[in-house]
Amino acid sequence: MNAATTQPSQTTISFPDIEISESLIRRFDSSGPRYTSYPTADRFTTDFNQTAYQGYLSARAASDRNPPLSVYVHLPFCESLCYFCACNKIITQDHSRSAEYLRYLDKEIALVADQLGPDRKTDQLHLGGGTPTFLSSAELTHLMDSLRSRFDFSPDAELGVEIDPRTVSEATLAMLAGLGFNRTSFGVQDFDPDVQAAVNRIQPLEMVEKALVASRNAGFQSVNVDLIYGLPKQTLASFDRTLDQVIRLSPDRIALYNYAHLPSRFKAQRLIISADLPSAEDRLQIFLMSTRRLLDAGYVYIGLDHFAKPSDELNTARLNRSLHRNFQGYTTRAECDLVGLGISAIGKVGNSYSQSVRTLNAYYQRLDEGRLPIEKGFELSGDDVLRREVIMTLMCSMPLDFAAINQMHGIDFTTYFAPELEKLQPYEEAGLMHTSEQGIAITPKGRLFVRAIGMVFDSYMGRPTVSTYSKLI
């Protein structure tokens, strides 16, 4: 029998050598950022524009000590609408639109590369969307040729692509591997037919399994599966069956996301019947059950909603304390400057963040005028840079060394962060972290609560924002 049937009243999650009670989760569960950046993207303003971005590109070009680059390309087109989706996408079955978009991507790639200067060593590439495989094989080949002509990819670069199982074949996956991609991420969400119908994403288990097998046969080093809990028609029993199937498929990584229902912000979500959504209590029980099942299946908890096999690079990075976090989530690579390409793409160069315009018309117009399509961004102050280091270290559950931070930033940590250290006392009393004269250490039990602990150091919390944050659990 499955876990939900045999242990319906279980109220703890058993990590190696520890147990986390449901009451502890309830005590510290609240809403907050996921900290793929700090400050978070909802703090970006139009005061940061193309001119400001060009200044950071020029400064990088003039420097002889640059971090490697990470490149993100946003490909927004999808053939059909998934009702849960909060991404910036364009629903169309007219594939000629991607050809025009690709021409403008070529323009942006050339503009950015020219201003970056000759040092363009690149360690990471990620194609997101939308549906990257909306593009034809010829178009994807052209895109990679264009990127490789302008960016110097390292021999061991991570090249990842998001995959909609409904849009790929064995030939497509083999083609992507031939282009150098070595990581795939499959949007599965849920295998239950009623849930799939409720969110307008029909993809039978057999279809997904065929795509995963084809990925492995093509030689991809890592296969990730995205799951979402809290979707309409979802129940504890139905999601337990989905986990049976996912565990059997044995992906290298699993992301278990909490669905945020925000129909006032995302039009697609207005097509979801609110009465079909599981209650907050049911969502918590689905999360508890899912975490137990993935741990029991041998997956390692990386952080937030990410799990990986013990042999996966993410777990190796967690163990040797080289884990990092950026706009794509957890990564094994050191801090990179991130170049975002395409509509709504986010970048990070130096102590700045930037985001491109969200519509095709605005994107095309700016590039026709020879301008970079930056709509907004953020220039970090010294305090922002300091807090970013603190929060991102905590988000990766790595020890925070006071002496190292003091030396790097010219502060006395215990004095500078005296109010924050006082606010951390409830977390320390609950055994989630430990503070000493040397620094802060997240305990094994506390790894589930790093978002809440990181929020203590967020100086923007409490200030007005247009965003509605998701629940921590």
C-alpha positions in Angstrom: 0.0 0.0 0.0 1.1 3.6 -0.5 2.2 6.0 2.2 -1.1 8.0 2.4 -3.0 4.7 3.0 -0.8 3.2 5.6 0.0 6.4 7.6 -3.0 8.8 7.4 -2.4 10.3 10.8 1.4 10.8 10.6 2.3 14.3 11.7 6.1 14.4 11.3 8.6 14.5 8.4 11.6 12.3 9.1 14.9 13.7 7.7 18.1 11.7 8.5 18.4 11.7 12.3 15.7 14.3 12.9 11.9 14.6 12.8 10.0 17.8 12.0 6.6 18.0 13.6 3.5 19.4 11.8 3.0 21.8 14.7 6.4 23.3 14.1 5.6 23.8 10.4 2.3 25.5 11.4 4.1 27.8 13.8 6.6 29.2 11.3 4.6 29.0 8.1 3.8 32.4 6.6 4.1 34.2 3.3 7.3 35.4 1.9 9.7 35.7 -1.1 11.5 32.8 -2.6 14.7 34.8 -2.8 15.9 34.0 -6.3 17.3 37.5 -5.9 17.7 40.1 -3.2 16.2 42.6 -3.4 13.4 40.7 -5.0 12.0 41.5 -8.4 8.9 43.3 -7.1 11.3 46.0 -5.9 12.5 46.8 -9.5 11.7 50.3 -10.7 11.7 52.2 -14.0 14.4 54.5 -12.6 16.8 51.8 -13.7 16.7 52.0 -17.5 18.7 51.1 -20.6 21.3 53.8 -19.8 21.9 52.4 -16.3 22.2 48.9 -17.7 24.7 50.0 -20.4 26.7 51.5 -17.6 27.1 48.2 -15.9 27.8 46.4 -19.2 30.5 49.0 -19.9 32.0 48.6 -16.4 32.2 44.9 -16.9 33.9 45.3 -20.3 36.5 47.6 -18.7 37.2 45.2 -15.8 39.8 42.4 -16.0 38.3 40.5 -13.1 34.9 39.4 -14.2 32.8 36.4 -13.0 31.7 34.0 -15.7 28.4 34.6 -17.5 25.1 32.8 -17.2 22.7 33.3 -20.1 18.9 33.0 -19.9 16.8 33.2 -23.1 13.0 33.6 -22.8 11.0 31.9 -25.5 7.4 32.9 -24.8 5.3 31.0 -27.3 2.9 28.1 -26.3 0.4 26.3 -28.5 -2.2 26.1 -25.6 -2.9 27.7 -22.3 -2.2 26.0 -19.0 -4.6 27.6 -16.5 -2.2 27.6 -13.6 0.6 29.3 -15.5 2.0 32.6 -14.2 4.7 33.0 -16.8 4.9 35.6 -19.4 3.7 33.7 -22.5 2.0 34.1 -25.8 -0.6 31.5 -26.8 -0.6 30.9 -30.6 -0.5 28.1 -33.1 1.1 30.3 -35.7 4.7 29.1 -35.7 5.8 31.8 -38.1 5.8 34.2 -35.1 8.8 32.4 -33.6 10.8 33.2 -36.8 10.3 36.9 -36.3 11.1 36.7 -32.6 14.3 34.9 -33.4 15.4 37.7 -35.8 15.0 40.2 -32.9 16.8 37.9 -30.5 19.7 38.0 -32.9 19.7 41.8 -32.7 19.6 41.8 -28.9 22.4 39.2 -28.7 24.6 41.3 -30.9 23.8 44.5 -28.9 24.5 43.0 -25.5 27.6 41.1 -26.7 29.2 44.2 -28.2 28.7 46.1 -24.9 30.0 43.2 -22.8 33.4 43.5 -24.4 35.6 40.5 -25.3 35.4 38.7 -22.0 32.3 36.5 -22.5 33.3 33.2 -20.9 29.9 31.5 -20.2 29.3 28.7 -17.7 25.5 28.4 -18.0 22.7 28.6 -20.5 19.0 28.1 -19.9 16.1 28.3 -22.4 12.8 29.0 -20.6 9.4 30.0 -21.6 6.8 29.6 -22.7 7.7 26.5 -24.6 11.3 26.5 -26.0 10.4 23.6 -28.3 7.7 25.7 -29.9 10.7 26.7 -32.1 11.6 24.3 -34.9 14.8 22.3 -35.0 16.2 24.6 -37.5 15.3 27.7 -35.4 16.8 26.2 -32.2 19.9 25.4 -34.2 20.1 28.9 -35.5 19.6 30.3 -31.9 22.5 28.2 -30.6 24.7 29.2 -33.5 23.9 32.8 -32.8 24.7 32.4 -29.0 27.9 30.4 -29.6 29.1 33.1 -32.1 28.9 35.7 -29.3 29.5 33.8 -26.1 32.4 31.6 -25.2 30.9 28.6 -23.6 33.2 26.6 -21.3 33.7 22.9 -22.1 31.7 21.9 -19.0 29.0 24.5 -19.3 25.5 23.6 -18.0 23.1 23.9 -20.9 19.5 23.4 -19.8 16.2 23.6 -21.5 12.6 23.4 -20.3 10.5 20.7 -21.9 6.8 20.4 -22.4 6.3 16.6 -22.9 3.5 17.3 -25.4 5.8 19.1 -27.8 8.8 16.8 -28.2 9.8 13.6 -29.9 12.8 11.4 -29.7 14.2 13.2 -32.7 13.8 16.6 -31.0 15.5 15.5 -27.8 18.4 13.9 -29.8 18.7 17.2 -31.7 18.9 19.2 -28.4 21.6 16.9 -27.1 23.4 17.3 -30.4 23.3 21.1 -29.8 25.1 20.6 -26.5 22.2 20.7 -24.1 22.9 18.4 -21.1 20.0 19.1 -18.8 16.2 18.9 -19.3 13.4 20.0 -17.1 10.0 18.5 -17.7 6.8 20.2 -16.6 4.7 17.3 -15.2 2.7 19.1 -12.4 0.3 16.1 -11.8 -0.6 12.8 -13.5 -4.2 12.7 -12.4 -6.5 13.0 -15.4 -9.1 15.1 -13.5 -6.4 17.5 -12.3 -4.9 17.7 -15.8 -8.4 18.5 -17.3 -9.0 21.2 -14.6 -5.8 23.0 -15.6 -6.0 22.3 -19.4 -2.8 20.3 -19.6 -3.5 16.8 -20.8 -0.3 14.7 -20.9 -0.7 11.0 -20.1 1.9 9.1 -18.1 3.0 7.2 -21.1 3.8 10.4 -23.0 6.0 11.7 -20.2 7.7 8.4 -19.6 8.6 8.2 -23.3 10.1 11.7 -23.2 12.1 10.9 -20.1 13.5 7.7 -21.6 14.3 9.5 -24.8 16.2 12.1 -22.8 18.3 9.5 -21.1 18.9 7.7 -24.3 20.1 11.0 -25.9 22.7 11.4 -23.2 21.3 14.2 -21.0 23.3 14.3 -17.7 20.4 15.4 -15.6 16.6 15.1 -15.9 14.4 17.3 -13.7 10.6 17.0 -13.1 8.4 19.8 -11.9 5.4 19.0 -9.7 2.8 21.4 -8.3 0.7 20.8 -5.3 -2.5 22.8 -4.5 -4.0 22.4 -8.0 -7.8 22.1 -8.6 -9.3 18.6 -8.1 -6.1 17.5 -6.3 -6.4 15.3 -3.2 -4.0 13.6 -0.9 -4.8 10.3 -2.5 -4.6 11.5 -6.1 -1.2 13.2 -5.5 0.0 10.1 -3.7 -0.7 8.2 -6.9 1.2 10.8 -8.9 4.2 10.4 -6.6 4.0 6.6 -7.2 4.5 7.3 -10.9 7.1 10.0 -10.5 9.2 7.9 -8.2 9.1 5.0 -10.6 10.3 7.3 -13.4 13.2 8.1 -11.2 14.2 11.6 -12.4 17.5 13.0 -11.1 15.9 16.1 -9.6 12.4 16.9 -8.5 10.9 20.4 -7.8 7.8 20.4 -5.7 6.1 23.8 -6.1 3.3 25.2 -4.1 0.6 26.6 -6.4 -0.1 30.3 -5.8 -3.7 31.1 -6.9 -3.6 34.8 -7.9 -6.4 35.3 -10.5 -6.4 39.1 -9.9 -2.8 39.1 -11.3 -2.8 36.2 -13.8 -5.7 36.1 -16.3 -5.2 32.4 -17.1 -5.9 31.5 -13.4 -9.4 33.0 -13.7 -10.3 29.9 -15.7 -9.7 27.8 -12.6 -12.8 27.1 -10.5 -11.8 28.3 -7.0 -14.1 25.8 -5.4 -12.1 23.0 -6.9 -8.9 24.0 -5.1 -7.8 22.0 -2.1 -8.1 23.7 1.3 -5.1 25.1 3.1 -5.2 22.1 5.4 -5.3 19.7 2.5 -2.4 21.5 0.8 -0.3 21.2 4.0 -1.1 17.5 4.2 -0.1 17.0 0.6 3.2 18.7 1.2 3.9 16.6 4.3 3.0 13.4 2.6 5.0 14.3 -0.6 8.1 15.2 1.4 8.0 12.0 3.4 7.6 9.9 0.3 10.4 11.6 -1.6 12.8 11.2 1.3 11.7 7.5 1.8 12.4 7.0 -1.9 16.0 8.0 -1.4 15.9 11.6 -2.6 17.8 14.2 -0.6 16.3 17.5 0.4 18.3 20.3 -1.2 16.3 23.3 0.0 12.9 25.0 -0.3 11.0 22.7 -2.7 14.0 21.0 -4.4 15.0 17.3 -4.1 17.8 15.4 -5.8 19.3 12.0 -5.9 22.3 11.5 -3.6 24.6 11.3 -6.6 23.3 14.5 -8.3 25.6 17.5 -8.5 23.1 19.6 -6.5 23.6 17.3 -3.5 27.4 17.3 -4.0 27.3 21.1 -3.9 25.1 21.0 -0.8 27.6 18.7 1.0 30.7 20.6 0.0 29.1 24.0 0.7 29.4 25.3 -2.9 25.6 25.5 -3.5 24.4 28.8 -4.9 21.0 30.4 -5.7 19.9 32.6 -8.6 16.9 33.3 -10.8 16.8 29.7 -12.0 16.8 28.4 -8.4 19.6 26.3 -6.9 22.7 25.9 -8.9 26.1 24.2 -8.6 28.0 27.1 -10.2 29.7 30.0 -8.5 28.1 33.4 -8.7 27.7 34.5 -12.3 26.7 37.7 -14.1 23.4 36.8 -15.6 22.5 38.1 -19.1 18.7 37.9 -19.8 17.6 37.8 -23.4 14.0 38.1 -24.8 10.8 39.7 -23.4 10.5 39.9 -19.6 14.0 38.3 -19.1 15.8 39.2 -15.9 19.5 39.9 -15.7 22.1 40.6 -13.1 25.4 42.4 -14.0 27.6 43.6 -11.2 25.5 45.2 -8.4 22.5 45.6 -10.6 19.3 43.8 -11.8 17.5 44.5 -15.0 14.3 43.3 -16.7 13.2 43.6 -20.3 9.9 44.9 -21.6 7.0 42.4 -21.4 5.4 42.7 -24.8 6.5 41.9 -28.3 5.6 45.3 -29.7 7.7 47.1 -27.2 10.6 44.6 -27.6 10.6 44.9 -31.4 10.3 48.7 -31.3 13.3 49.2 -29.0 15.5 46.9 -30.9 14.5 48.5 -34.2 15.7 51.8 -32.7 19.0 50.1 -31.7 18.2 50.3 -28.0 18.4 47.5 -25.4 14.8 46.6 -24.3 15.3 47.3 -20.6 12.1 48.3 -18.9 13.1 48.4 -15.2 15.7 47.2 -12.7 17.5 47.9 -9.5 20.9 49.3 -8.5 22.0 47.7 -5.2 23.4 49.8 -2.4 26.2 48.6 -0.1 23.6 47.5 2.4 21.7 45.5 -0.3 24.9 43.7 -1.3 25.6 42.8 2.3 22.1 41.6 3.0 22.1 39.7 -0.3 25.1 37.7 0.8 23.6 37.0 4.2 20.2 35.9 2.8 21.6 33.8 -0.1 24.0 32.0 2.3 21.1 31.2 4.6 18.9 30.1 1.7 21.6 27.5 0.8 21.7 26.4 4.5 25.4 27.2 4.6 27.2 28.6 7.7 27.4 32.4 8.0 30.9 33.4 9.0 30.8 36.7 10.9 34.6 37.3 10.6 34.5 36.8 6.8 31.6 39.2 6.3 33.1 41.7 8.7 36.3 41.7 6.7 34.6 41.9 3.3 32.1 44.6 4.1 33.9 46.6 6.9 31.2 46.0 9.5 30.8 44.4 12.9 28.1 41.9 12.3 26.7 41.7 15.8 26.4 45.4 16.0 25.1 46.0 12.4 22.5 43.3 12.7 21.7 43.6 16.4 17.9 44.0 15.7 17.9 41.0 13.3 19.8 38.8 15.8 17.2 39.5 18.4 14.4 38.6 16.0 16.1 35.3 15.3 15.7 34.1 18.9 12.4 32.3 18.4 14.0 30.3 15.5 17.0 29.5 17.7 14.7 28.4 20.6 12.9 26.1 18.3 16.2 24.5 17.2 16.1 25.8 13.7 19.4 27.6 13.9 22.3 28.2 16.2 24.1 31.5 16.8 27.6 31.7 18.2 30.4 34.2 18.4 31.6 32.8 15.1 28.4 33.0 13.1 25.0 31.5 12.3 24.5 27.8 11.4 21.2 26.4 10.1 20.4 23.2 11.8 19.2 20.1 9.8 15.7 20.8 11.2 15.9 24.5 10.1 16.6 23.8 6.5 12.9 23.6 5.8 12.5 27.2 7.2 15.3 29.1 5.5 12.8 31.5 3.8 11.4 32.6 7.1 14.9 33.0 8.6 16.1 34.9 5.5 13.2 37.3 5.8 14.5 38.5 9.1 17.4 40.2 7.2 15.2 41.6 4.4 15.1 45.4 5.0 12.3 45.7 2.4 9.8 43.5 4.3 6.9 45.6 5.5 7.3 48.2 2.7 4.6 48.5 0.1 4.8 46.1 -2.8 2.5 45.0 -5.6 3.4 41.4 -5.1 1.5 38.8 -3.1 4.0 36.3 -1.7 3.4 32.6 -1.6 3.2 30.6 1.6 6.5 29.3 2.9 5.1 25.7 3.0 
